[in-house]
Amino acid sequence: MKYIQFWLTLFILASAFFTSPAIADYSADQFVTISQGEIGGNPRIFSAKIYSQNKKLRMEVVIAGRRSINISRGDKQTPIFWTLMPDEKMYMESIGGPNAGPGGLPPEMHQDYEKTFLTKEPVAGIMTNKFRLSWKEKDGTRKSGLVWEAIEFENAPIRQEFFNNNEHLLLQLANIKVKKLDPALFEVPPDYKKITLPAKKPGK
């Protein structure tokens, strides 16, 4: 369950930065490295397949041998997140509301959010525009990160870095393919059954 929660948290983060009306449709392999401190100790590497179309994002992962698919629909007036379980042909739905802001982003991403151009530099042989991201969280603390947008792939965010509580998070894309994607990738298949988790009891 902790890995599922990890991927859901990462998926929300990816939804915040991987989708934009200015970016063309693309698919890519995503590699996530989580390490300790600035020197990158104790690295853990995870992989996923992502598909991006404007404000829609699909992320496919394999957790303990089981496939899981997360879909973000930030294009809707009220953003929706779906978690699909292909083996069971079931899905869960999370509707945007108090916990989601415009475009499906967490509300803290909209508090004094800034994106500042730094320089042009290559990443894995691909020329990018490098930006610093900065935003204020609910508790008033300021967080920051870096994003490298691939110029030849119509500004797809090929690399991102964040630090949080002495933990370094690196997201990098590989095998990027810019092509028109089937809108059905961002829909729940009609034969999937919707399930709802029991509400938490007060104090739990």
Phi, psi and omega in degrees: 000324182295327178289324176297315178297321178300314182290326177295318178296315179296324181297318178296320177297316179297321179299328181291328189239346183267350185241136180196142178300340183276351184259135179290162174302139174202160171236157182194161168270135180245132177242129183244124178244123176248124181221171184259128174069178184291335181275355174074043180284154176053054183290140173237130184244131178236156179228157180204164173249131180236152176228129183235134178216103183053241181263024178244140181221137175236130179233125180248128179225161174242120182242116181052042177082359181248136182276137177228142181234130176244132180235130177249130178242075178285355179281344181279154181302319171249107185304146181230140172241131177242137172246114183259140176242091186301325181297324181262350186055049178228164177209157174243151184234138174235120182267136177298146182184235180299334184261008180222143180255191180304137179075009179086005182275148173302145185302329182294339180287351181255004180264107180054040179288131180227145176226113187242127178291135180250305184191175170255134177203154182279144172232116183053040177082004181249127181287135183226162165263127182259132181233151168260132177255141180213138179205163179255133179271174185302325183278004177093349179287148181260132178244157180213165179198181180232147176221138177246119183255124185287119183295315184287344178253035174053047173071022174297133182285092188285336182211141177218145179225137178218149172242136179211116179052052178066015178248130181260125180245120179241123176245125181224140180260149175218162178053045180290133177231112178272114181198156179293128182260151178289123179304337180297339178298337186252024178236157174279127178304143185296339182267008178273142179262133180280134177236155181231129178287144177302141179294143178290140177284147179307134177088355180269000000 
